[in-house]
Amino acid sequence: MKLGFDIDDTLINLREHAFHLYNRRLGTQVDIARMRELNCIPIHEAFGLNAEEGKRMWAELREEIYFSDCPPYPDAVEVLRELIRQGHEIYYITARAQGHCDKTLEWLTAAGFPVLRGRFYCGMGDAEKIHVIRELALDYYFDDKPAVIDTLAELAIKVYVRDQPYNRHLDAPRIHSWGELLGLLNISPLK
């Protein structure tokens, strides 16, 4: 099988990682429950910041958000390694800016994700992911963003939403944890 994965808030817990960095930078102790209640991707509202202030904060912290110790979701690395071990093809498809691609690939590898040559795609906009996904002829694709999921409706692949508070309005199959994936694909569980 050929499986494609978004990275941010699909395989790694980027928003929550950024949330903790915002708290530290602002000297606040906003409860994580506030972020988890947000029905939108940006997190600035949980801190009482307006859109412009939130955009500025994200820009100031972007390097640390993207390339420090952002944790993968539980079982993400292990499940993807197992899929490769069993002969499946794994592709990473991220809309991170072109200028962040090399560092993102290095970070993914250092975090333990199994990234094989030619299977990392970066630097396109959310709406452009469909072209890569179509060209790769994926069997499955996993993403968290409603804007991306909406563009994929015409494709004959199985699209799953990585469950997040801001995408619960979508009527699409979803995955809540990466430990579910092998069972979903009828593949033997991790040993």
N, C-alpha and C positions, 0 to 999 in steps of 0.2 A: 504494500500500500504506500501511497504518497500522501504525507500529512504536512500541512503548513500551519505555522504558529506565529501570531503576533507576539511581541515581547512584553511591552509595558502594560501592566495590569492584566496580562493574560498569563505569562509565565513568571513574571516577577511582580512583587508587591510595591510598585513604584509610588502610587499615591500615598500609601501609608508611610512609606519611607520619607517622602517629601513632607508629609504632615509633621513628622517628628523633627525634621530639619527646620521647618517653619517655627515650631514651638521654641526650639533652641535659639534660632536667630532673633526671634521677637521677644525672648525672655518670658514666654507665656506658658501656661499649663492647660491649654484647651484640651478637653476630654476627646479621645479618639472616637467616641460615639457620635460626636457632632459631625465628623467627616463621613462616617459610615451612613449617616442619614441624608447626605447631600444627593440630590437627584441630577447632578451635573458632574462632569469630569473635573473641572477646576476646583481646587480646594480652598481658595482664598476667602470665600464667604464664611467658612468656619472660624476665621480669625478676625472677622469684621472688616476685611479689606475690600475695597471696590475693585472693579475689573482691571483698571490701570495699575493700581498698587499690586494686585495679584500677579499681573503679567511681569511687572518689574521684579518682584520677589522671585518668581520662577526663573527669570533670566539671570539674576544674581546667583542663584543656587544651582543652576542647571548642571554644571560640571559635577558638583558634589551629589546631586540627585541621581544623575545617570551613572556615574563612575566610581562611587564609593562602595559602601557595603549594603546596598539594597538587596534584601533577601529574595531568593526564588520562593515561589509558593511551595509548600510541603509536597514532596514527591515529584515535582516537575522534572528535576534533573534525572532522578532515578528512572522515571517512566520513559523519558525520551531516550536514555541510554539503553533501556531494555528493548524499546522498539527498534533501535538501530541494531542491537545484538541479534534480534530475530529477523533482520534483513529488510526492514521497512525504511523508506526514505523520509528524512525529516528536513523541512525547509523553514527558515526563519524569514519573516517578511515584516519589516518595520518601517514606519513612516518617519522615523527620526531623521533629522536634517542631514543632508549629504556630508556636511562637515563633521558629523559625529560617527560616521559609518566605521572607519578603521578602529576607533577607540571602542565602539560598541562591540565589534567583533572580538577584540582583545578581551574586553570585560566578560562577554558571554563565555569565552573559552576558560578564562581564569575562574569563573564561577562554577565551572564543571559541566556546562552544557556541551553536548556532543555536536560540534559544528564541523561538518565535512566540507571540503573545498567545493566551491560553486553552489552551495546551498544556503547562502546568506544574501538576502536582498534588502537594501536600505536606500533611503534618500528619495523616496517618492511621497507624494501626498496621499492622504487617506483614500481619496476617490480614485487614485491611480493603482492601488493595490490589485484591483480587479484584473488589470492587464497581466501582471506577473502571475497571479493565481490561475488565470485562464491559460496562459502560455505553459505553465508547469503541468497542467492537466491533473491537478490534485484530486485525491479521493475525499479528503477531509480538510477543513480549514477551521481554525479556532481564533477568535478575536473578541475583544470586549466592547469596542466602540460601535454605537448604533449607526453612525454615519457610514462605517465600513460595511457592516452587516447589510444595511439597506442596498448597497451597490451590488451585492452578490446574489440577489434573488433570482436573477436570470440564469445563473450557472447551474450545471447539472452535477454539483458536488454536495456533499453533506457539510453544512455549515453549523458550527456550534458556537454559542455565546458563552464566554467565560463569565459567570454570574457576577454582577456588580450592582450596587444600588441604582446607578444611573442607566442601567439597561433593562431593568425588570419589566418595562412596558413592551418590550419586544416579544412577539409571538414566534419564538424560535427555540429549537432544542438547546439546552444549556448544560454546562458542566460546572459543578460547584467545587470540585477538588480534583487534582490530577490523579489521585488514587483511584478515581472512578474510571479513568480512561481505558485501561486494559480490558476491564469487564465490558465496557461499552463497545469495544472493538472485537469482543470475543477472543481475546488473547490471554494466554496464561498469565496469572498474576506474578508479581515480583517474587523472586526466591529469597 
